[in-house]
């Protein structure tokens, strides 16, 4: 039996989601602008601006100085390939996949948009949109008023359902989470505000 452990001398090949090209149709336009992403926030002083435009609107996002974008066109669609200057450097390796995912979300946002559904479960629980604000009646002595951020569309097609939609996935999810905080689902009576297909396992109360 050969007890000598074999070691590979080949260079480790890194697999990244960042290496997958982002394909988009002719109705989408992606521009990598040399302009500084922000002139007031020091975190973005050395970052350039990526603008993604589509049928539903446009999105802006910062691009790190070590990120490279390569654009190419094909018959009916175009694609952008994301890479970094040094894939062995930890921060660049982390931001590689993150940047690719964020750009892809921008493309989806300006073509299809993102949405979240809220279900209000409880006796007397109601929701309505009034004067640009989401008004919740959740059993408290007074209604809860939640301002609707710019860039989001919020509707209540029925009193116990709220539909949130927008171009920015993070903004949609954050607003849904903010509304949910007012009445988190509880496991005993299974009442509260549920997001999308969220469920909660019922717990039995203490028996005397």
NORSULCOR-V409201 format. One record per helix or strand. SS is the DSSP state (H for helix, E for strand). FROM is the first residue (numbers start at 1). TO is the last residue. Records with the same first field share a line. If there is no record, write none. Layout:
SS = FROM-TO  FROM-TO
This chain:
H = 17-19  42-44  90-111  169-183
E = 22-25  29-36  48-54  57-63  67-73  77-84  114-121  126-130  133-137  144-147  152-158  161-166  184-184  192-195
